[in-house]
Amino acid sequence: MPAAPRFDLPETDDFTRPFWDAAAEGLLLIRRCRACAKAHHYPREFCPYCWSEDVDWERASGRATLYTWSVVHRNDLPPFGERVPYTAAVVDLAEGPRMMTEIVECPGAQLLIGMELEVAIRTEATEGDGLAVPVFRPAGQGQSNSLTQEFSSRR
């Protein structure tokens, strides 16, 4: 029986590979325009502010504040159903852009708009390899920058 399709893992390509490779090393990358100096996320080959194609990767600090969130209690797409409840969120990165992500290591009742967060890297098991995905947790928890959760092994 073939494995169920996964809806939680991105498709990597040559353009986004630096982002995913950096995540595997515990780093978060964003794009910054050399023409107007604005940072942006999600990764694009052009600046969404001035349309310049003179953009490059930049290491982000990994710091963010919580902009908004929703605790998801039901999701029928694999493997999300095995994870509920989980916290889907939008964070404001210290460098300026907003990023969709997941909040980990914090119950939904403890979340507050504007709370300080730090990046954590979750390693997802995939066929033949793993993929590192940036997620966020409350800042200052003093834990390592790597979380390992192999959701596909539960099938």
C-alpha positions in Angstrom: 0.0 0.0 0.0 1.5 3.4 -1.0 2.2 6.0 1.7 -0.5 8.6 2.1 0.4 11.9 0.5 1.9 14.5 2.8 0.5 18.1 2.7 2.9 19.5 5.3 6.2 19.4 3.4 7.3 21.9 0.8 8.5 21.1 -2.6 12.2 22.1 -2.7 13.7 23.3 -6.0 17.0 24.9 -7.0 15.9 28.4 -6.1 14.7 27.5 -2.5 17.4 24.9 -1.8 19.6 27.5 0.1 16.7 28.2 2.5 16.2 24.4 3.2 19.9 23.7 3.4 20.3 26.5 5.9 17.4 25.2 8.0 19.1 21.8 8.1 22.1 23.6 9.7 19.8 25.3 12.3 19.6 28.7 10.5 16.8 30.8 9.1 17.3 32.7 5.9 15.3 35.5 4.4 15.7 37.5 1.2 16.9 41.1 1.1 16.7 43.5 -1.8 19.9 45.3 -2.6 18.1 48.0 -4.5 15.6 49.2 -1.7 17.2 47.3 1.3 13.9 45.7 2.3 13.7 42.2 3.6 11.0 39.8 2.5 9.7 36.3 3.1 8.6 33.9 1.5 11.6 33.5 -0.9 11.0 35.1 -4.3 13.4 35.8 -7.2 12.4 39.5 -7.1 11.6 42.2 -4.5 7.9 42.5 -3.8 8.4 46.2 -2.9 10.3 47.6 -5.8 10.4 44.6 -8.3 14.1 44.6 -8.5 15.7 41.2 -9.2 18.8 42.3 -7.3 18.0 40.2 -4.1 20.1 37.9 -2.1 19.9 35.5 0.9 20.6 36.8 4.3 20.9 35.0 7.7 18.0 36.1 9.9 18.5 36.4 13.7 15.9 33.8 14.4 14.0 36.3 16.7 10.3 37.1 16.2 7.2 38.3 17.9 3.8 36.6 17.7 1.4 38.5 15.4 -1.6 36.1 15.4 -2.3 32.4 15.9 -5.0 29.8 15.7 -5.1 26.5 17.6 -6.2 23.8 15.1 -8.3 21.1 16.6 -9.3 19.3 13.4 -7.5 18.7 10.1 -8.2 15.8 7.8 -5.1 16.1 5.6 -2.3 13.8 6.4 -0.3 14.0 8.7 -2.0 17.0 10.4 -4.8 14.8 11.9 -2.1 13.0 13.9 -0.8 16.3 15.3 -3.9 18.0 16.5 -4.1 20.2 18.4 -1.3 22.3 16.9 -0.8 26.1 16.7 -0.7 27.7 13.3 0.7 31.2 13.5 2.0 34.3 11.8 5.1 35.9 13.3 6.9 39.2 12.7 10.5 38.5 12.2 13.0 40.9 13.8 14.2 41.8 10.3 10.7 43.0 9.3 8.9 40.4 7.2 6.0 38.3 8.4 6.2 34.5 8.3 3.6 31.8 8.5 4.8 29.0 10.9 3.9 26.8 13.7 4.3 27.5 17.4 5.8 24.6 19.4 6.6 24.0 23.1 3.8 26.3 24.3 0.2 25.6 25.1 -2.3 27.8 23.3 -3.6 29.3 26.5 -0.1 30.8 27.2 0.2 32.6 23.9 0.1 36.4 23.8 0.2 38.8 20.9 3.6 40.4 20.8 5.3 37.6 22.8 9.0 37.1 22.0 9.8 33.9 20.0 12.8 32.2 18.7 13.3 29.8 15.8 13.5 26.1 16.4 14.2 23.6 13.7 12.0 20.5 13.4 13.3 17.6 11.3 10.6 15.9 9.3 11.1 12.3 8.2 10.7 11.9 4.5 11.3 9.0 2.2 15.1 8.5 2.1 16.0 11.7 3.9 14.8 14.4 6.3 13.7 17.9 5.8 14.4 20.6 8.4 11.5 23.0 8.9 11.7 26.3 10.8 9.1 26.6 13.6 9.0 29.0 16.5 8.8 28.6 20.3 8.8 31.1 23.2 12.2 32.8 23.5 14.6 32.0 26.3 13.6 28.4 27.0 17.3 27.5 27.0 16.8 24.4 24.9 18.7 23.3 21.8 17.8 24.8 18.4 16.7 21.5 17.1 13.5 19.5 17.5 13.2 16.0 16.0 9.8 14.8 15.2 9.3 11.9 12.8 5.6 12.1 12.1 5.8 9.7 9.1 7.1 6.9 11.3 3.7 6.8 13.0 1.9 5.4 9.9 
